[in-house]
Amino acid sequence: TGLPNRALFRDRLALSLRRAERQADHACAVLFLDVDRFKIVNDGFTHLIGDQLLVALGRRLADNLRPGDTVARLGGDEFTLLLDGIGSAQDAMQTAERIQEILSRSFVLEGREITVTASIGISLSEGTSAPAEMMRDADIAMYEAKRQGVGRVEVFTPGMHHRALTQLQLETELRGAIAEETLRVFYQPIVRLATNRFVGFEALVRWPNDAPGFGPDEFIPVAEDTGMIGDLGRLVLRRACAQLAAWRSGGLVDDDVTMSVNVSCRQLADRELVSDVVGTLAAFGLPAENLRVEVTESTIMWDPERMRGVLRELGAIGVRPHVDDFGTGYSSLTFLHHFPGETLKIDRSFIGPMLENAGSAEIVRTIMALARNLELSVIAEGVERPEHAAALRELGCELGQGYLWARPQPAEAVEAILADGQTLVPPALAGSPVPSHASR
């Protein structure tokens, strides 16, 4: 990239900190920047494009700094910036937000448009004179930003250090849980609203039973960031396919009952994904038509052309994709028109308030109309009340999933329900009108 390295950056930071010791009105800040999902660029395109992206990104950063500031590349997709002589934490935050805006503009490499985001952590010179400590704190803040989601900025606080240690513990324990296959897989039924009959299950990974608890919203992002998501995904795929095959052979479910597994952006970028799926289905004798893969809108739109290609490969062997959390992302109508799948899953954030909030109800109604026009089926997620189910039926939604019927639960608990038949009877379904705009 032609940028300063770690050693030169530390020297310049040390000079700025010494000046801060001599001059009470002088302060500096370190910004630690990490490109979100950079590994997917390398895996999904080529390492040459990945290298070109880093060069272009470094140039864009250098061209937009003030005179006297420094940008360095530490290695991989990590950059640091030294803001020398800033007035306050707010100044550093504004600079970070301006950098976010600058990086959000597409890069054109080898004829392809690539859009990236970056997570940025900030540390301030207040109370420290150690360059290594300041860089460590900015690094910790960056990981806190990643924990909050992509494209975020966080300023270091002392509490983050404790969370960083917890994160390290989580990463270590997760690696062991994957290697020893002690993670659990729970299953939540998908039901036909008109009959309350099972049509499928979603497989959801959970932390080992005998270990201090971490939720999936905590350990799955760690698996993504550390590259463990591939092994984690393969573990869930094997367990889920084996379980459905066992239920089928035991006569507990009909032959057309399906199993859905979640697939991340990084998994879709893995060239071995389709062969892994083929091998797993063959190993357990499960027809491809009984497997569904769930991908979020944001995953699909990261690189629509490539994602569509992988989903078509899966469709060619009989595995059908579902768009998960629909309504929370930015999928285009053009992509949906050519989507090689059959189902949209309406995000729970719209289902929960739809009875009281006209805006949410209108979003659900619009998604239903869109799905009908595109000849896609719909699954409503997060159905918790009989009134939700009744309102969804009125709108023409055929399938639902949520606590109204069952929470995600281990296989043995599902088997106890299946032994009594394949219908889940919730409390009496009371009709409830969908609110109009007047009731907002």
C-alpha positions as semicolon CSV with decimal commas, in nm:
position;residue;x (nm);y (nm);z (nm)
1;T;0,000;0,000;0,000
2;G;0,299;0,232;0,039
3;L;0,174;0,338;0,383
4;P;0,375;0,357;0,707
5;N;0,400;0,027;0,899
6;R;0,332;-0,050;1,265
7;A;0,679;0,056;1,386
8;L;0,666;0,397;1,216
9;F;0,312;0,456;1,338
10;R;0,415;0,383;1,697
11;D;0,707;0,625;1,668
12;R;0,480;0,906;1,551
13;L;0,226;0,825;1,820
14;A;0,499;0,834;2,084
15;L;0,606;1,181;1,964
16;S;0,247;1,307;1,985
17;L;0,204;1,163;2,336
18;R;0,526;1,326;2,457
19;R;0,399;1,655;2,324
20;A;0,071;1,601;2,510
21;E;0,269;1,557;2,833
22;R;0,439;1,893;2,780
23;Q;0,137;2,086;2,651
24;A;-0,187;2,065;2,845
25;D;-0,393;2,174;2,544
26;H;-0,252;1,908;2,309
27;A;-0,434;1,579;2,258
28;C;-0,435;1,303;2,002
29;A;-0,651;1,007;1,905
30;V;-0,591;0,669;1,748
31;L;-0,848;0,523;1,511
32;F;-0,824;0,147;1,456
33;L;-1,001;0,048;1,133
34;D;-1,086;-0,304;1,018
35;V;-1,262;-0,380;0,688
36;D;-1,584;-0,574;0,753
37;R;-1,602;-0,919;0,591
38;F;-1,277;-0,868;0,401
39;K;-1,213;-1,241;0,390
40;I;-1,523;-1,277;0,175
41;V;-1,366;-1,049;-0,087
42;N;-1,063;-1,277;-0,101
43;D;-1,270;-1,596;-0,101
44;G;-1,542;-1,470;-0,333
45;F;-1,323;-1,294;-0,587
46;T;-0,944;-1,336;-0,590
47;H;-0,657;-1,240;-0,364
48;L;-0,540;-1,003;-0,639
49;I;-0,866;-0,807;-0,612
50;G;-0,835;-0,819;-0,234
51;D;-0,486;-0,666;-0,257
52;Q;-0,607;-0,402;-0,502
53;L;-0,889;-0,314;-0,263
54;L;-0,644;-0,261;0,024
55;V;-0,425;-0,036;-0,191
56;A;-0,724;0,168;-0,309
57;L;-0,864;0,192;0,042
58;G;-0,529;0,304;0,186
59;R;-0,496;0,568;-0,084
60;R;-0,846;0,696;-0,017
61;L;-0,772;0,723;0,356
62;A;-0,442;0,905;0,300
63;D;-0,600;1,150;0,054
64;N;-0,862;1,255;0,308
65;L;-0,655;1,318;0,621
66;R;-0,539;1,653;0,754
67;P;-0,172;1,754;0,717
68;G;0,016;1,614;1,015
69;D;-0,212;1,311;1,062
70;T;-0,087;0,961;0,984
71;V;-0,247;0,651;0,833
72;A;-0,067;0,317;0,857
73;R;-0,141;-0,038;0,754
74;L;-0,072;-0,283;1,035
75;G;-0,128;-0,594;0,827
76;G;-0,413;-0,777;0,658
77;D;-0,715;-0,547;0,640
78;E;-0,624;-0,345;0,952
79;F;-0,535;0,024;0,936
80;T;-0,460;0,278;1,207
81;L;-0,493;0,654;1,192
82;L;-0,324;0,906;1,421
83;L;-0,518;1,229;1,463
84;D;-0,260;1,470;1,601
85;G;-0,386;1,773;1,787
86;I;-0,759;1,710;1,818
87;G;-0,990;1,913;2,037
88;S;-1,221;1,646;2,179
89;A;-1,362;1,297;2,149
90;Q;-1,640;1,449;1,937
91;D;-1,379;1,567;1,685
92;A;-1,240;1,214;1,660
93;M;-1,591;1,072;1,621
94;Q;-1,672;1,318;1,342
95;T;-1,350;1,223;1,163
96;A;-1,437;0,854;1,193
97;E;-1,788;0,915;1,056
98;R;-1,641;1,112;0,765
99;I;-1,408;0,819;0,692
100;Q;-1,707;0,584;0,697
101;E;-1,880;0,803;0,440
102;I;-1,567;0,815;0,221
103;L;-1,526;0,436;0,229
104;S;-1,894;0,377;0,151
105;R;-1,836;0,492;-0,207
106;S;-1,791;0,193;-0,436
107;F;-1,448;0,075;-0,550
108;V;-1,424;-0,038;-0,914
109;L;-1,166;-0,317;-0,943
110;E;-1,111;-0,538;-1,246
111;G;-1,440;-0,411;-1,386
112;R;-1,639;-0,503;-1,073
113;E;-1,804;-0,268;-0,827
114;I;-1,721;-0,354;-0,467
115;T;-1,874;-0,175;-0,170
116;V;-1,721;-0,217;0,175
117;T;-1,783;-0,099;0,526
118;A;-1,536;-0,068;0,810
119;S;-1,556;-0,097;1,187
120;I;-1,363;0,176;1,369
121;G;-1,245;0,194;1,729
122;I;-1,120;0,517;1,887
123;S;-0,887;0,573;2,182
124;L;-0,792;0,911;2,324
125;S;-0,465;1,027;2,478
126;E;-0,627;1,131;2,806
127;G;-0,450;0,964;3,097
128;T;-0,196;0,760;2,901
129;S;0,154;0,806;2,766
130;A;0,204;0,452;2,631
131;P;0,162;0,403;2,254
132;A;0,106;0,028;2,291
133;E;-0,171;0,084;2,546
134;M;-0,343;0,341;2,328
135;M;-0,331;0,115;2,022
136;R;-0,462;-0,176;2,228
137;D;-0,755;0,032;2,353
138;A;-0,843;0,142;1,998
139;D;-0,827;-0,222;1,889
140;I;-1,062;-0,325;2,171
141;A;-1,303;-0,044;2,076
142;M;-1,295;-0,164;1,716
143;Y;-1,399;-0,513;1,822
144;E;-1,678;-0,358;2,029
145;A;-1,790;-0,176;1,713
146;K;-1,791;-0,506;1,524
147;R;-1,995;-0,664;1,801
148;Q;-2,260;-0,396;1,746
149;G;-2,275;-0,469;1,371
150;V;-2,093;-0,371;1,054
151;G;-1,993;-0,014;0,976
152;R;-1,997;0,106;1,337
153;V;-1,776;0,344;1,538
154;E;-1,705;0,309;1,911
155;V;-1,492;0,513;2,153
156;F;-1,294;0,310;2,409
157;T;-1,425;0,297;2,765
158;P;-1,267;0,102;3,054
159;G;-1,558;-0,144;3,059
160;M;-1,463;-0,260;2,710
161;H;-1,145;-0,417;2,843
162;H;-1,346;-0,658;3,056
163;R;-1,569;-0,738;2,759
164;A;-1,259;-0,803;2,547
165;L;-1,142;-1,064;2,798
166;T;-1,490;-1,220;2,792
167;Q;-1,475;-1,222;2,412
168;L;-1,141;-1,401;2,421
169;Q;-1,287;-1,659;2,659
170;L;-1,587;-1,702;2,428
171;E;-1,365;-1,751;2,124
172;T;-1,157;-2,015;2,305
173;E;-1,461;-2,202;2,433
174;L;-1,637;-2,183;2,098
175;R;-1,338;-2,331;1,921
176;G;-1,344;-2,619;2,167
177;A;-1,721;-2,667;2,141
178;I;-1,700;-2,692;1,762
179;A;-1,403;-2,930;1,771
180;E;-1,568;-3,152;2,033
181;E;-1,913;-3,116;1,874
182;T;-2,075;-3,022;2,203
183;L;-2,288;-2,741;2,057
184;R;-2,657;-2,829;2,058
185;V;-2,908;-2,794;1,776
186;F;-3,265;-2,697;1,862
187;Y;-3,562;-2,717;1,627
188;Q;-3,856;-2,480;1,587
189;P;-4,156;-2,596;1,384
190;I;-4,296;-2,412;1,084
191;V;-4,673;-2,468;1,061
192;R;-4,955;-2,421;0,815
193;L;-5,177;-2,149;0,960
194;A;-5,503;-2,303;0,840
195;T;-5,442;-2,640;1,009
196;N;-5,161;-2,583;1,265
197;R;-4,988;-2,881;1,103
198;F;-4,610;-2,916;1,078
199;V;-4,463;-2,845;0,736
200;G;-4,102;-2,806;0,843
201;F;-3,846;-2,714;1,107
202;E;-3,572;-2,456;1,139
203;A;-3,246;-2,579;1,292
204;L;-3,097;-2,331;1,542
205;V;-2,760;-2,376;1,711
206;R;-2,732;-2,333;2,089
207;W;-2,449;-2,328;2,344
208;P;-2,352;-2,655;2,522
209;N;-2,578;-2,740;2,815
210;D;-2,305;-2,786;3,076
211;A;-2,115;-2,464;2,999
212;P;-2,169;-2,101;3,109
213;G;-2,428;-1,969;2,869
214;F;-2,362;-1,760;2,560
215;G;-2,648;-1,675;2,328
216;P;-2,633;-1,731;1,951
217;D;-2,631;-1,353;1,902
218;E;-2,301;-1,356;2,092
219;F;-2,116;-1,659;1,958
220;I;-2,228;-1,662;1,594
221;P;-2,069;-1,320;1,518
222;V;-1,750;-1,449;1,683
223;A;-1,761;-1,755;1,457
224;E;-1,799;-1,522;1,159
225;D;-1,513;-1,293;1,261
226;T;-1,271;-1,575;1,341
227;G;-1,345;-1,794;1,039
228;M;-1,505;-2,070;1,250
229;I;-1,844;-2,023;1,082
230;G;-1,764;-2,282;0,813
231;D;-1,705;-2,560;1,065
232;L;-2,001;-2,444;1,274
233;G;-2,228;-2,443;0,970
234;R;-2,119;-2,792;0,865
235;L;-2,187;-2,922;1,217
236;V;-2,542;-2,780;1,215
237;L;-2,605;-2,907;0,861
238;R;-2,500;-3,262;0,955
239;R;-2,705;-3,265;1,276
240;A;-3,015;-3,120;1,111
241;C;-3,008;-3,357;0,813
242;A;-2,942;-3,657;1,035
243;Q;-3,232;-3,560;1,262
244;L;-3,487;-3,515;0,985
245;A;-3,373;-3,842;0,824
246;A;-3,425;-4,019;1,158
247;W;-3,772;-3,869;1,205
248;R;-3,868;-3,972;0,851
249;S;-3,742;-4,328;0,890
250;G;-3,918;-4,355;1,227
251;G;-4,249;-4,247;1,076
252;L;-4,272;-3,939;1,299
253;V;-4,307;-3,690;1,011
254;D;-4,453;-3,697;0,663
255;D;-4,217;-3,733;0,369
256;D;-4,270;-3,373;0,258
257;V;-4,165;-3,214;0,590
258;T;-3,858;-2,994;0,539
259;M;-3,554;-2,884;0,743
260;S;-3,419;-2,528;0,716
261;V;-3,060;-2,433;0,802
262;N;-2,916;-2,083;0,814
263;V;-2,627;-2,003;0,582
264;S;-2,409;-1,695;0,630
265;C;-2,240;-1,469;0,377
266;R;-1,903;-1,629;0,445
267;Q;-2,046;-1,979;0,398
268;L;-2,199;-1,881;0,064
269;A;-1,859;-1,752;-0,046
270;D;-1,705;-2,092;0,035
271;R;-1,651;-2,284;-0,289
272;E;-1,703;-2,611;-0,100
273;L;-2,054;-2,528;0,020
274;V;-2,247;-2,706;-0,254
275;S;-2,030;-3,019;-0,238
276;D;-2,064;-3,018;0,144
277;V;-2,443;-3,010;0,108
278;V;-2,443;-3,287;-0,154
279;G;-2,220;-3,506;0,062
280;T;-2,426;-3,451;0,376
281;L;-2,754;-3,532;0,205
282;A;-2,604;-3,850;0,060
283;A;-2,457;-3,953;0,396
284;F;-2,799;-3,951;0,564
285;G;-3,012;-4,052;0,268
286;L;-3,212;-3,731;0,282
287;P;-3,368;-3,605;-0,045
288;A;-3,244;-3,259;-0,145
289;E;-3,606;-3,145;-0,178
290;N;-3,641;-3,175;0,201
291;L;-3,362;-2,925;0,274
292;R;-3,398;-2,546;0,275
293;V;-3,122;-2,291;0,317
294;E;-3,206;-1,958;0,479
295;V;-3,008;-1,651;0,378
296;T;-3,069;-1,297;0,501
297;E;-3,139;-1,003;0,272
298;S;-2,810;-0,838;0,370
299;T;-2,621;-1,158;0,281
300;I;-2,781;-1,173;-0,063
301;M;-2,721;-0,806;-0,140
302;W;-2,354;-0,813;-0,040
303;D;-2,276;-0,949;-0,388
304;P;-2,609;-1,029;-0,559
305;E;-2,455;-1,181;-0,873
306;R;-2,233;-1,423;-0,687
307;M;-2,493;-1,508;-0,423
308;R;-2,752;-1,577;-0,691
309;G;-2,506;-1,809;-0,866
310;V;-2,448;-2,016;-0,552
311;L;-2,821;-2,032;-0,476
312;R;-2,886;-2,150;-0,831
313;E;-2,629;-2,427;-0,786
314;L;-2,811;-2,536;-0,473
315;G;-3,144;-2,512;-0,653
316;A;-3,009;-2,729;-0,933
317;I;-2,962;-3,018;-0,689
318;G;-3,308;-2,961;-0,538
319;V;-3,224;-2,748;-0,231
320;R;-3,446;-2,440;-0,222
321;P;-3,341;-2,109;-0,066
322;H;-3,550;-1,888;0,162
323;V;-3,490;-1,516;0,216
324;D;-3,472;-1,475;0,593
325;D;-3,554;-1,159;0,794
326;F;-3,722;-1,009;0,488
327;G;-3,803;-0,639;0,520
328;T;-3,492;-0,549;0,722
329;G;-3,248;-0,531;0,430
330;Y;-3,222;-0,366;0,092
331;S;-3,294;-0,635;-0,165
332;S;-3,394;-0,493;-0,501
333;L;-3,706;-0,586;-0,693
334;T;-3,480;-0,691;-0,981
335;F;-3,302;-0,942;-0,761
336;L;-3,626;-1,077;-0,616
337;H;-3,768;-1,117;-0,966
338;H;-3,476;-1,346;-1,049
339;F;-3,445;-1,498;-0,701
340;P;-3,384;-1,874;-0,745
341;G;-3,600;-1,966;-0,447
342;E;-3,957;-1,998;-0,337
343;T;-4,011;-1,828;-0,001
344;L;-3,977;-1,499;0,188
345;K;-3,970;-1,501;0,569
346;I;-4,119;-1,180;0,710
347;D;-3,902;-1,054;0,994
348;R;-4,046;-1,080;1,345
349;S;-3,994;-0,706;1,401
350;F;-4,297;-0,642;1,174
351;I;-4,515;-0,926;1,301
352;G;-4,496;-0,838;1,672
353;P;-4,644;-0,486;1,649
354;M;-4,871;-0,541;1,347
355;L;-5,191;-0,554;1,555
356;E;-5,130;-0,218;1,722
357;N;-4,916;-0,038;1,466
358;A;-5,059;0,049;1,126
359;G;-4,713;0,103;0,979
360;S;-4,603;-0,252;1,061
361;A;-4,933;-0,390;0,937
362;E;-4,894;-0,205;0,609
363;I;-4,541;-0,343;0,564
364;V;-4,672;-0,697;0,616
365;R;-4,957;-0,633;0,374
366;T;-4,713;-0,494;0,114
367;I;-4,476;-0,790;0,147
368;M;-4,768;-1,028;0,102
369;A;-4,873;-0,847;-0,217
370;L;-4,515;-0,846;-0,347
371;A;-4,479;-1,219;-0,279
372;R;-4,804;-1,296;-0,461
373;N;-4,692;-1,097;-0,765
374;L;-4,359;-1,281;-0,771
375;E;-4,524;-1,617;-0,704
376;L;-4,331;-1,662;-0,379
377;S;-4,470;-1,814;-0,060
378;V;-4,439;-1,640;0,277
379;I;-4,351;-1,756;0,628
380;A;-4,431;-1,513;0,909
381;E;-4,169;-1,525;1,186
382;G;-4,227;-1,432;1,548
383;V;-4,596;-1,526;1,567
384;E;-4,672;-1,518;1,940
385;R;-5,047;-1,451;1,972
386;P;-5,356;-1,617;1,825
387;E;-5,458;-1,275;1,695
388;H;-5,135;-1,258;1,491
389;A;-5,216;-1,588;1,323
390;A;-5,574;-1,481;1,249
391;A;-5,466;-1,147;1,100
392;L;-5,198;-1,316;0,889
393;R;-5,450;-1,566;0,755
394;E;-5,675;-1,277;0,655
395;L;-5,384;-1,133;0,454
396;G;-5,332;-1,464;0,274
397;C;-5,023;-1,580;0,464
398;E;-5,018;-1,960;0,471
399;L;-4,722;-2,043;0,697
400;G;-4,604;-1,927;1,038
401;Q;-4,333;-1,982;1,295
402;G;-4,315;-1,863;1,653
403;Y;-4,381;-1,911;2,023
404;L;-4,755;-1,943;1,961
405;W;-4,684;-2,304;1,861
406;A;-4,344;-2,383;2,010
407;R;-4,013;-2,235;2,114
408;P;-3,692;-2,376;1,964
409;Q;-3,631;-2,700;2,157
410;P;-3,408;-3,007;2,154
411;A;-3,489;-3,305;1,935
412;E;-3,625;-3,517;2,218
413;A;-3,881;-3,250;2,310
414;V;-3,991;-3,225;1,947
415;E;-4,021;-3,604;1,931
416;A;-4,258;-3,600;2,229
417;I;-4,484;-3,364;2,034
418;L;-4,452;-3,567;1,716
419;A;-4,547;-3,883;1,900
420;D;-4,889;-3,725;1,962
421;G;-4,931;-3,633;1,596
422;Q;-4,809;-3,365;1,358
423;T;-5,044;-3,088;1,464
424;L;-4,973;-2,819;1,724
425;V;-5,290;-2,673;1,871
426;P;-5,232;-2,328;2,024
427;P;-5,494;-2,139;2,225
428;A;-5,817;-2,068;2,035
429;L;-5,739;-1,842;1,743
430;A;-5,938;-1,525;1,787
431;G;-6,002;-1,309;1,484
432;S;-5,842;-0,967;1,496
433;P;-5,857;-0,700;1,229
434;V;-5,535;-0,558;1,090
435;P;-5,515;-0,193;1,201
436;S;-5,583;0,077;0,945
437;H;-5,380;0,393;0,894
438;A;-5,637;0,576;1,107
439;S;-5,536;0,374;1,414
440;R;-5,166;0,456;1,396
